[in-house]
Amino acid sequence: MNPFSLASLTIQIRDGIVLTEVDGEALLLSLSQDMYYGLDEVGILIWKRLTEGTSLLAIKEEIQAEYQVDDHTIEEDLQTFLASLSSKGVIEIR
């Protein structure tokens, strides 16, 4: 993934993926693949914004405002997170 391509990416959440929060922990569950993926606080924020249809640039700006992290770090971390979700079949990146 190009480090500066967030504006051009579209994320499609695959069918059968649900977010479950229990005792301060969050898991993405794939009902069709019988797998789960743990999320931290930032991962939960990203996931919720993706389900709302928020653009990746808007998500990046929200993370930057909330956690005061530089652009480069946010973009790298966001791309790593999205690539991980994609490799597990949770999302499709277009």
Buried (B, 14 or more C-beta within 10 A) or exposed (E): BEEEEBEEBEBEBBEEBEBEEEEEEBBBBBEEEEBEBEBEEBBBBBBBBBEEEBBBEEBBBBBBEEEEBEEEEBBEBBBEBBEEBBEBBBBEBE
